[in-house]
Amino acid sequence: MAYSHDFRCKVLAVRERDQLSIAQAAERFAVGSASVTRWLKRVERKPSGARRGKLDIAALEQDLREYPDAYPYERAARLGVRQSTICYALKKKLRVSYKKTQYHPRADAVARDAFQARQAAYEAAGRPLVWIDESGFFQGHAASAGLCSDWATLLWQVCQIFCVNAVLVSGVRVASGPRIEWRSD
């Protein structure tokens, strides 16, 4: 335990005034005899300070401005520290937390427009559109094409291929035996 400078001086003054041994002074003030021995050699506490870390906070702030959507491991590589150091500094020192962005950083507006145009063309041509909830699909057994004669067969094929309950969102106009193509794009 670190004792104050005033207390150390008081213990040493009482020891000298009352002609006490180190053990007697330690017993009177309920401290260890090793502490009193150390205080005789040096009354002042040894200087100690917070250990300086490798991370420069100003450099981290600059990195935040230049790369706002970077991952902690990317920042760690740029700044030459560990990822845990980056996370600690962002949370405790800068009080910055990661928030989800509204838009995906690699979203492709051209591809999205092309997909929407292709979807409109399918609907205009009267071709069936099937929207399936893909959460939990096992990708190893996806079929490239399937034949069906009615709703029940279509639903059964989807459930058998993907081994999950399929959620059909839009209406499907299925005539006798249309070919349903499964595409991953």
C-alpha positions as CSV (number, residue, x, y, z in Angstrom):
1,M,0.0,0.0,0.0
2,A,1.3,3.5,-0.8
3,Y,1.4,5.7,2.2
4,S,1.4,9.5,2.0
5,H,4.5,11.6,2.5
6,D,3.1,13.2,5.6
7,F,2.5,9.8,7.3
8,R,6.0,8.6,6.4
9,C,7.5,11.7,7.9
10,K,5.4,11.3,11.1
11,V,6.4,7.7,11.6
12,L,10.1,8.5,11.2
13,A,9.8,11.6,13.5
14,V,8.1,9.6,16.3
15,R,10.7,6.8,15.9
16,E,13.5,9.3,16.4
17,R,11.8,11.2,19.2
18,D,10.8,8.2,21.2
19,Q,14.0,6.2,20.4
20,L,12.0,3.3,19.0
21,S,13.4,0.4,17.0
22,I,12.2,-0.2,13.5
23,A,10.0,-3.1,14.7
24,Q,8.5,-1.0,17.5
25,A,7.7,1.9,15.2
26,A,6.2,-0.5,12.7
27,E,4.0,-2.1,15.4
28,R,2.9,1.3,16.8
29,F,1.7,2.5,13.4
30,A,0.5,-0.9,12.1
31,V,2.8,-0.9,9.1
32,G,5.4,-3.4,8.0
33,S,8.9,-3.2,9.3
34,A,10.2,-3.4,5.7
35,S,8.3,-0.3,5.0
36,V,9.9,1.6,7.8
37,T,13.3,0.4,6.7
38,R,12.7,1.6,3.2
39,W,11.4,5.0,4.5
40,L,14.7,5.4,6.4
41,K,16.6,5.1,3.1
42,R,14.2,7.3,1.1
43,V,11.2,9.2,2.6
44,E,9.8,10.4,-0.8
45,R,7.9,8.0,-2.9
46,K,9.6,6.7,-6.1
47,P,8.3,8.6,-9.1
48,S,5.9,6.6,-11.1
49,G,3.7,7.6,-13.9
50,A,1.3,6.1,-16.4
51,R,3.1,3.9,-19.0
52,R,3.0,5.5,-22.4
53,G,1.5,3.3,-25.0
54,K,2.6,2.9,-28.6
55,L,-0.6,4.3,-30.0
56,D,-0.6,8.0,-30.9
57,I,-4.1,9.3,-30.3
58,A,-3.7,12.1,-32.8
59,A,-2.7,9.6,-35.5
60,L,-5.8,7.5,-34.6
61,E,-8.1,10.6,-34.9
62,Q,-6.5,11.4,-38.3
63,D,-7.1,7.8,-39.4
64,L,-10.7,8.0,-38.3
65,R,-11.2,11.1,-40.5
66,E,-9.5,9.5,-43.5
67,Y,-11.0,6.0,-43.2
68,P,-14.3,6.3,-41.4
69,D,-15.5,2.8,-42.4
70,A,-12.3,0.9,-41.8
71,Y,-12.2,-2.2,-39.6
72,P,-10.1,-2.3,-36.4
73,Y,-7.7,-4.8,-37.8
74,E,-7.0,-2.4,-40.8
75,R,-6.4,0.5,-38.4
76,A,-4.1,-1.7,-36.3
77,A,-2.0,-2.6,-39.4
78,R,-1.7,1.1,-40.4
79,L,-0.8,2.3,-37.0
80,G,1.5,-0.6,-36.0
81,V,-0.4,-1.7,-32.9
82,R,-2.7,-4.6,-31.9
83,Q,-6.4,-4.7,-32.8
84,S,-7.3,-4.7,-29.1
85,T,-5.4,-1.5,-28.6
86,I,-7.4,0.2,-31.3
87,C,-10.7,-1.1,-29.9
88,Y,-9.7,0.1,-26.4
89,A,-8.6,3.5,-27.6
90,L,-11.7,4.1,-29.6
91,K,-14.0,3.1,-26.8
92,K,-12.3,4.5,-23.7
93,K,-10.1,7.4,-25.0
94,L,-12.1,8.8,-27.9
95,R,-15.5,7.5,-26.9
96,V,-16.2,6.4,-30.5
97,S,-18.4,3.3,-31.2
98,Y,-19.0,1.5,-34.5
99,K,-22.4,2.3,-35.9
100,K,-24.0,0.6,-38.9
101,T,-24.0,2.7,-42.0
102,Q,-27.3,3.1,-43.9
103,Y,-25.8,2.0,-47.2
104,H,-23.4,-0.8,-48.0
105,P,-20.0,0.7,-48.9
106,R,-19.6,-1.5,-52.0
107,A,-23.2,-1.1,-53.2
108,D,-23.5,-1.0,-57.0
109,A,-26.2,1.3,-58.2
110,V,-25.8,0.2,-61.8
111,A,-26.2,-3.5,-61.0
112,R,-29.3,-2.7,-58.8
113,D,-30.9,-0.8,-61.7
114,A,-30.2,-3.6,-64.1
115,F,-31.8,-6.1,-61.7
116,Q,-34.9,-4.0,-61.2
117,A,-35.2,-3.6,-65.0
118,R,-34.9,-7.4,-65.5
119,Q,-37.5,-7.9,-62.8
120,A,-39.9,-5.5,-64.5
121,A,-39.4,-7.3,-67.8
122,Y,-40.2,-10.7,-66.2
123,E,-43.4,-9.2,-64.7
124,A,-44.4,-7.6,-68.0
125,A,-43.9,-10.9,-69.9
126,G,-46.1,-12.7,-67.4
127,R,-43.3,-15.0,-66.2
128,P,-43.5,-16.3,-62.7
129,L,-41.4,-14.7,-60.0
130,V,-40.6,-16.6,-56.8
131,W,-39.0,-14.9,-53.8
132,I,-37.5,-17.2,-51.3
133,D,-36.2,-16.5,-47.9
134,E,-32.6,-17.6,-48.2
135,S,-31.7,-17.7,-44.5
136,G,-30.5,-21.1,-43.6
137,F,-30.1,-22.5,-47.1
138,F,-27.5,-25.2,-47.5
139,Q,-25.6,-24.1,-50.6
140,G,-24.1,-27.5,-51.3
141,H,-27.4,-29.0,-52.7
142,A,-28.7,-26.1,-54.9
143,A,-30.2,-27.4,-58.1
144,S,-29.5,-25.6,-61.4
145,A,-33.1,-26.1,-62.7
146,G,-36.3,-27.8,-61.7
147,L,-39.6,-28.9,-63.3
148,C,-43.0,-28.5,-61.6
149,S,-46.6,-29.1,-62.6
150,D,-48.4,-27.2,-59.9
151,W,-48.1,-25.2,-56.7
152,A,-47.6,-28.2,-54.4
153,T,-44.9,-29.7,-56.5
154,L,-43.1,-26.4,-56.7
155,L,-43.2,-25.8,-53.0
156,W,-42.2,-29.5,-52.4
157,Q,-39.2,-29.1,-54.8
158,V,-38.0,-25.9,-53.1
159,C,-38.3,-27.5,-49.6
160,Q,-36.6,-30.7,-50.7
161,I,-33.7,-28.9,-52.5
162,F,-32.9,-26.5,-49.7
163,C,-34.0,-28.6,-46.7
164,V,-35.8,-25.6,-45.1
165,N,-39.2,-24.1,-45.0
166,A,-39.5,-21.7,-48.0
167,V,-41.3,-18.4,-47.7
168,L,-43.0,-17.5,-51.0
169,V,-43.4,-13.7,-50.9
170,S,-44.9,-12.8,-54.3
171,G,-47.7,-14.6,-56.2
172,V,-46.4,-17.3,-58.6
173,R,-48.4,-17.9,-61.8
174,V,-47.5,-21.5,-62.6
175,A,-49.0,-23.3,-65.6
176,S,-48.6,-27.0,-66.3
177,G,-45.0,-28.0,-66.3
178,P,-43.1,-24.6,-66.5
179,R,-39.3,-24.7,-66.1
180,I,-38.2,-22.7,-63.0
181,E,-34.5,-21.7,-63.3
182,W,-32.5,-21.2,-60.0
183,R,-29.9,-18.6,-60.4
184,S,-27.4,-17.4,-57.8
185,D,-26.8,-14.0,-59.4
